[in-house]
Each structure stands twice: as structure tokens, then as C-alpha cells.
Amino acid sequence: MNFTKACAFTAYSEVCALNSGKNLKVALLLDYYSAMLTDKQRDLIDLYYNEDLSLAEIAEHESITRQGVRDGIKRGEQTLFELEEALGLAEKSEKLMKIAEELESKADEYGVPELKNTADKIKNIL
């Protein structure tokens, strides 16, 4: 599980926000909805959130202005948040992961290995 998905399943809005000033929920949403962005938006967001480059570094890398980088990132972020609002894939995945963890816990508590296997299967899908 990569860092962004790990954050999704550990109350990302609290834990991940502590790791930097960036809203790392965007990196999580990029995992779900990257295909819905333009290539440029996807690249800019990936460089900013996943590669942790500054706006100036990205501008130099992409041969565009710092403002152009910022605008592209902001438009991409807006699209990601709109998609999550409409579809809710990240939120639903987080809820399913919590249910799978509860199922696994109950399977251990009551000694039912079949339930634990089912919980593991659910977690592997997510």
C-alpha cells in the first residue's frame, strides 16, 4: 500500500495533514481519479504532491511559469474534489477498509478463520 492510500485508511485528514503544509488528500484523490485529469494537470499534481517538488522546481522542469504551475495544480485539485464529491470513491474505500478491519477483529475474537480470510480479501481489493 502506498503512502497516500495508507493515509486514506488512517484518518488522512488528520494524520497526513501533519506531515506537511500540503493537503495530501489531493495525492490520495489522484490515485482514484488521475485518468480524469489532463496529462498536464496529472503531471503537475504528481510532481507537487508525490515527488514533493516546489512550484519553482516544477516550473523549471516543465518550462512554464511558477504561476502557470500553480494554476494547473489548482484546476486539477478542483476537478479531483468535484469528482470525489460526485462519486465518493475514496470515502467509500475508507469505509470499506474500516468494515474489513472490524470483521477481521471479530474473526480473531471469535476464532473464525473464514471471516478473517474474507476480511483479508476485501483489504487486498482496496
N, C-alpha and C positions, 0 to 999 in steps of 0.2 A: 504494500500500500504506500503510495507516495505521500509526501508531506501534506499536500493540500487535502487529500482525502482523509488522512489521519486527523487533520484539524476538523474536518466536517463531522467526524464522529466523536469529537471530544469538545463539544460546545465551542465551535470555531469562533463564534462572535466574541467570546471572552478570551480564550487561550491564545488564539492566533493573533488577535489584536495586540497582545502584549509583546509579541516578538518583533514588531516594527511599527512605524507610524502608518504603514500601508494597510488598506483594507484587504486582507488576504482572502476574504470571501470571494473576491474577484478571481483569484487564481483557482479556487475551487469551481466556480461557475464556468471558467474557461475549460475545465476538464469535461464538463457536461455539454456546453453549447458552442465550442470553438468552431464547429462547422458552419454555424450561422453567422459568423463574422466575416468581414472581408479579409483577404490574405494580409493586408497591411495592418488592420486592427489586431488580428490574431498575433502577428509578429511583434507589434509594439507592446501589447499586453504581456506576451510571453517574456520578452526581454526585460520589461519593467518588474513584473511580479515574480517570475520563475527564475530568471537569471540575475535579478537584483541589480540591474544597471540603472544608473541615474538618467534623467531626461537628457542631460548634455551628452552622456556617453552614447545613448541611443541615437540622438540627433547626428552625431559624428558617424556612427556606424551606418545609418540609413541615408546619410547625405541630405537631411532635411533640417529645418529649424527646430529649436527646442520647443517653440510654441506649436509647431506642426505635430511634434511628438505628443505633447500634452493634449492637444485637440483630438488626435486619433485615439489616444487612450481613453479620454473622457467619453467619446462617442461609443467606443467599444464597450466600456463599462455600462453605459446607459442601456445598450442593447442587451447585455448579459442580465442586468437586473430586470429589464422588462420581460425577457424570456423566462426567468425564474418566477417572476410574479404570475405569468400566464400559465406556465407548465408545472412549476414546483418540483422538478426532478431532484434537486439537491436536498430540499426539505424532506421529500418522501423517502429518499435513500437514508437520510439520517434517522428518520422514524423507524424504518425497517431494520436498520442496524441495531437500534435500541431494543426492538422486539426480539431480534435474534439473540442478543446478549441476555435478555431476560429468560428466554427459552432455554438457553444454554445453562444458565444459573439454576433454573428449576430442574433441568435434566440431571445436573450434578447433585442437587439437593435430594431428589427422589430416586437417584440411581437408575435413570432410564437412558441408556446409551443411544437408543434410536433417536430420541429427541435431540441429543447433543449432536449427532450426525446431521440431522435436519438443520439445526441452527448453523453448523459449520458450512453446509451447502448454501444457505441463504447468505452468510457472510462472504463466501467466495464469489457469489454472483455480484454482490455490491462492490 
